[in-house]
Amino acid sequence: MISHLLLDIEGTTCPVSFVSDVLFPYATQQLEAYIEQHHRDADVNKILLSAIEEHNQDNDWQRNNRARGLLSDPSDNRLDITIYLKHLISIDKKSTALKDLQGKIWKHGYTRGDIISTLFPETTTCLHEWSSMNLALAVYSSGSIEAQQLLYQYTNSGNLKPLFSHWFDTHTGPKKEAKSYSTICNQMQVEPSAVLFISDSGDECDAAQSAGLETLFSLRDGNPDTNPRGHRTIDNLKEVSSILNQRH
């Protein structure tokens, strides 16, 4: 019996276009100014140190861009870090440091009213319905936990953040590795067979299934991945409740 829903975000509960056309451009536009203003803040400095570590280990970047050498102090290398992070955005690299920094920038945008989350039309109703069914709701996204919580806090439907009990990002592990889903189940203290994972990525569904989770593949207009690889598909979150009722 399913007791937990583990939800991806982009392409699952919100349109890919919101992330690609709103969130990413905003973070890119604000990146240099944000680093300049906040690089001495302890939490931001820690993120920038992680970005420097990634930069220094990126042999392709060093070779292709004739980098000036290894970086060290964030305060002394702000421009180089900014250029490198913009490169990671351009190639859609799932960099934990980048995702953490984007979360900080998006918080700035959400709290100023520059950003309001766009969800699929049925998402809010479905989240409330699943919560009323006593299902534990959890998020696993490549975006930072802070970014996840902001997305559900600042919506046209109000604050949906309290509906969720668990949050996971790439600090837990890569989304395409089965071990990450085993770790999530351990942290939620639930058997994998009691968790239903919903995602728009076939690779992620494969990894979750390998770890023993149930899966649904979100097949939506505009989603990059349209190959369900044998996973059961949905094109609307309203289908989830029907599927759960059939199982129970």
Backbone torsions as a table, in degrees:
resi	resn	phi	psi	omega
1	MET	NA	132.3	-179.4
2	ILE	-75.8	126.4	177.5
3	SER	-118.2	-15.4	-177.0
4	HIS	-131.8	137.0	171.1
5	LEU	-109.6	123.6	177.0
6	LEU	-108.0	115.9	-169.4
7	LEU	-113.6	130.4	163.2
8	ASP	-72.5	169.7	179.7
9	ILE	-110.1	-70.5	-174.7
10	GLU	-61.8	121.5	-179.8
11	GLY	83.1	-2.3	-178.5
12	THR	-119.0	-55.3	176.7
13	THR	-110.7	-15.2	176.2
14	CYS	-139.2	153.0	-178.1
15	PRO	-65.0	145.1	174.3
16	VAL	-56.6	-34.2	-176.5
17	SER	-63.6	-29.7	178.7
18	PHE	-64.8	-40.2	179.8
19	VAL	-72.6	-46.3	-174.1
20	SER	-76.4	-32.4	-173.5
21	ASP	-100.7	-17.0	-177.8
22	VAL	-118.2	-60.7	-173.0
23	LEU	-67.1	-52.0	-177.1
24	PHE	-61.9	-47.1	178.3
25	PRO	-60.8	-38.7	179.9
26	TYR	-62.3	-45.5	-179.8
27	ALA	-63.4	-39.5	-179.8
28	THR	-65.6	-43.6	-179.0
29	GLN	-65.3	-35.0	-174.8
30	GLN	-92.9	-9.0	-169.8
31	LEU	-56.5	-54.2	-175.0
32	GLU	-62.6	-46.2	-179.1
33	ALA	-65.3	-38.2	-178.9
34	TYR	-66.1	-43.9	178.2
35	ILE	-63.1	-41.7	179.8
36	GLU	-61.1	-39.7	-176.1
37	GLN	-81.9	-27.4	-169.5
38	HIS	-122.6	8.3	-173.7
39	HIS	-63.5	-21.2	178.9
40	ARG	-89.6	-9.7	175.2
41	ASP	-64.1	137.1	-172.8
42	ALA	-57.6	-45.3	-177.0
43	ASP	-70.3	-37.5	178.4
44	VAL	-70.8	-40.5	178.2
45	ASN	-59.3	-38.6	178.5
46	LYS	-64.4	-41.3	177.8
47	ILE	-63.9	-42.5	-179.0
48	LEU	-66.0	-33.9	175.5
49	LEU	-64.0	-38.7	176.4
50	SER	-65.5	-39.0	177.6
51	ALA	-64.3	-39.1	177.6
52	ILE	-62.7	-42.4	178.4
53	GLU	-60.4	-42.4	178.7
54	GLU	-65.8	-43.7	177.6
55	HIS	-56.3	-46.3	-175.4
56	ASN	-69.4	-21.3	179.7
57	GLN	-97.7	-1.8	-177.7
58	ASP	-88.6	88.2	-175.2
59	ASN	-64.6	-36.1	179.2
60	ASP	-62.7	-43.2	178.7
61	TRP	-63.5	-44.8	-178.9
62	GLN	-60.1	-42.5	-176.4
63	ARG	-74.5	-45.8	-174.0
64	ASN	-74.6	-22.7	-175.5
65	ASN	-114.9	7.1	179.7
66	ARG	47.5	51.0	-177.7
67	ALA	-56.4	149.4	-174.3
68	ARG	-72.0	-1.7	-178.6
69	GLY	126.9	-173.5	-178.2
70	LEU	-75.3	140.9	179.7
71	LEU	-94.3	161.3	179.6
72	SER	-138.0	-78.3	-174.5
73	ASP	-80.3	123.9	179.3
74	PRO	-58.0	-37.4	-177.3
75	SER	-65.6	-33.2	-177.9
76	ASP	-88.0	-10.5	-173.9
77	ASN	-128.2	34.7	-174.1
78	ARG	-62.4	-42.3	-178.0
79	LEU	-66.0	-44.2	179.6
80	ASP	-62.4	-40.8	179.4
81	ILE	-64.6	-42.7	-179.8
82	THR	-61.4	-45.0	179.3
83	ILE	-61.1	-43.6	-178.5
84	TYR	-66.6	-42.2	-179.7
85	LEU	-65.3	-37.8	176.0
86	LYS	-64.0	-34.7	174.7
87	HIS	-62.7	-44.2	179.6
88	LEU	-62.6	-36.9	176.4
89	ILE	-64.0	-42.6	-175.4
90	SER	-65.4	-28.8	-180.0
91	ILE	-101.7	6.8	179.4
92	ASP	54.2	45.9	179.3
93	LYS	-75.4	132.1	179.0
94	LYS	-81.1	65.4	-179.5
95	SER	-87.2	124.6	-179.4
96	THR	-63.7	-39.9	178.9
97	ALA	-62.4	-44.7	178.5
98	LEU	-62.1	-45.6	-178.9
99	LYS	-62.1	-39.6	178.7
100	ASP	-63.3	-43.2	-179.0
101	LEU	-69.5	-40.2	176.5
102	GLN	-58.8	-39.2	178.4
103	GLY	-59.1	-40.6	178.0
104	LYS	-64.5	-42.7	-179.2
105	ILE	-67.4	-41.8	179.8
106	TRP	-65.6	-34.3	176.1
107	LYS	-58.9	-42.6	177.0
108	HIS	-58.0	-43.2	-178.8
109	GLY	-71.4	-41.3	179.3
110	TYR	-64.1	-47.0	-175.2
111	THR	-69.8	-24.8	175.9
112	ARG	-83.0	-10.6	-177.2
113	GLY	85.6	9.6	178.1
114	ASP	-72.4	-26.6	-174.9
115	ILE	-127.4	134.5	169.3
116	ILE	-130.1	131.2	-174.7
117	SER	-66.9	140.5	172.2
118	THR	-107.9	119.2	178.3
119	LEU	-111.0	164.0	171.8
120	PHE	-61.2	148.5	-172.3
121	PRO	-54.3	-33.3	-175.7
122	GLU	-93.7	-4.6	-172.3
123	THR	-58.1	-50.0	-176.4
124	THR	-59.3	-47.8	180.0
125	THR	-60.4	-43.3	-178.3
126	CYS	-66.6	-41.2	178.5
127	LEU	-60.2	-44.6	178.3
128	HIS	-64.9	-39.7	179.9
129	GLU	-64.0	-45.5	-179.6
130	TRP	-64.8	-38.2	177.6
131	SER	-63.6	-39.4	179.7
132	SER	-69.0	-19.4	176.0
133	MET	-84.9	7.1	-179.7
134	ASN	63.9	29.3	172.7
135	LEU	-86.7	135.8	175.1
136	ALA	-79.0	127.3	-177.8
137	LEU	-103.7	130.4	-179.6
138	ALA	-134.4	156.6	-179.9
139	VAL	-120.1	137.1	170.3
140	TYR	-133.8	107.7	-175.5
141	SER	-137.3	154.7	176.5
142	SER	-70.9	-21.9	173.1
143	GLY	-69.2	152.5	-178.2
144	SER	-61.6	158.8	177.6
145	ILE	-57.9	-40.2	177.6
146	GLU	-59.8	-42.9	179.7
147	ALA	-65.7	-39.4	178.0
148	GLN	-60.2	-48.7	-176.3
149	GLN	-65.9	-37.8	177.5
150	LEU	-63.6	-41.5	-178.5
151	LEU	-59.8	-39.8	-179.2
152	TYR	-86.3	-16.4	179.2
153	GLN	-81.1	-38.9	-174.2
154	TYR	-108.5	78.5	178.9
155	THR	-122.0	165.1	175.3
156	ASN	-66.3	-16.5	180.0
157	SER	-98.3	10.0	-179.6
158	GLY	94.4	-167.6	-175.1
159	ASN	-84.5	110.3	179.9
160	LEU	-99.2	-3.3	-177.0
161	LYS	-55.8	-40.7	-178.0
162	PRO	-63.9	-12.8	180.0
163	LEU	-73.5	-17.8	-176.1
164	PHE	-100.1	144.0	-179.5
165	SER	-109.3	-18.8	-177.6
166	HIS	-140.8	146.1	-180.0
167	TRP	-134.5	133.5	-179.7
168	PHE	-138.0	139.0	175.2
169	ASP	-131.0	-163.0	-174.8
170	THR	-74.1	-4.0	168.8
171	HIS	-64.0	-28.0	177.2
172	THR	-71.3	-34.5	-178.5
173	GLY	148.7	166.6	179.4
174	PRO	-61.8	143.1	-175.6
175	LYS	-73.9	-12.7	-178.9
176	LYS	-101.7	15.6	178.4
177	GLU	-117.8	132.0	-177.3
178	ALA	-59.3	-34.2	-177.9
179	LYS	-58.2	-33.9	-179.3
180	SER	-62.5	-38.9	-178.3
181	TYR	-73.9	-32.8	174.1
182	SER	-64.9	-41.5	178.0
183	THR	-61.9	-43.0	179.6
184	ILE	-60.9	-45.6	179.8
185	CYS	-62.4	-40.2	177.4
186	ASN	-62.0	-42.0	-178.4
187	GLN	-70.2	-30.5	177.5
188	MET	-85.9	-6.3	179.6
189	GLN	56.6	53.0	-178.6
190	VAL	-142.4	147.4	176.1
191	GLU	-69.5	141.2	-179.5
192	PRO	-54.4	-35.5	-177.8
193	SER	-66.4	-14.8	179.6
194	ALA	-95.0	5.5	-177.4
195	VAL	-113.5	130.2	174.2
196	LEU	-107.0	119.2	179.8
197	PHE	-102.5	130.3	179.8
198	ILE	-119.9	125.4	-176.7
199	SER	-152.2	159.9	175.7
200	ASP	-96.1	10.0	-177.5
201	SER	-114.2	122.9	176.8
202	GLY	-64.0	-39.0	178.2
203	ASP	-60.3	-42.3	-179.3
204	GLU	-68.0	-41.7	177.9
205	CYS	-62.9	-39.6	177.1
206	ASP	-60.1	-45.6	-178.4
207	ALA	-64.2	-43.2	179.6
208	ALA	-64.5	-42.5	179.2
209	GLN	-63.1	-38.7	178.2
210	SER	-62.5	-29.3	179.0
211	ALA	-84.8	-2.3	176.8
212	GLY	99.8	4.6	179.4
213	LEU	-81.7	155.2	168.3
214	GLU	-79.1	152.4	-175.9
215	THR	-136.0	151.5	167.5
216	LEU	-135.0	138.6	-179.4
217	PHE	-102.3	123.0	-178.9
218	SER	-84.7	110.2	-177.3
219	LEU	-108.5	97.8	-175.1
220	ARG	-121.6	152.5	171.5
221	ASP	-59.2	131.4	178.3
222	GLY	94.8	-11.3	178.0
223	ASN	-75.2	135.4	-178.1
224	PRO	-63.7	-39.0	-176.2
225	ASP	-95.6	118.0	-179.6
226	THR	-116.7	12.8	-179.4
227	ASN	-107.0	105.1	-176.5
228	PRO	-74.9	-12.3	176.2
229	ARG	54.4	36.6	177.1
230	GLY	91.0	-7.9	177.1
231	HIS	-76.3	146.0	177.3
232	ARG	-63.1	137.4	-175.6
233	THR	-106.3	153.5	170.4
234	ILE	-135.2	149.4	173.5
235	ASP	-120.6	10.2	176.9
236	ASN	-158.2	136.8	-177.7
237	LEU	-65.3	-18.3	178.3
238	LYS	-63.1	-23.3	179.4
239	GLU	-68.3	-23.5	-175.5
240	VAL	-62.8	-44.6	-178.8
241	SER	-61.3	-41.0	178.8
242	SER	-63.2	-42.3	179.5
243	ILE	-64.2	-41.8	179.1
244	LEU	-65.2	-40.2	179.2
245	ASN	-65.2	-34.9	176.8
246	GLN	-65.1	-39.4	-179.0
247	ARG	-69.4	-33.8	-175.9
248	HIS	-88.0	NA	NA
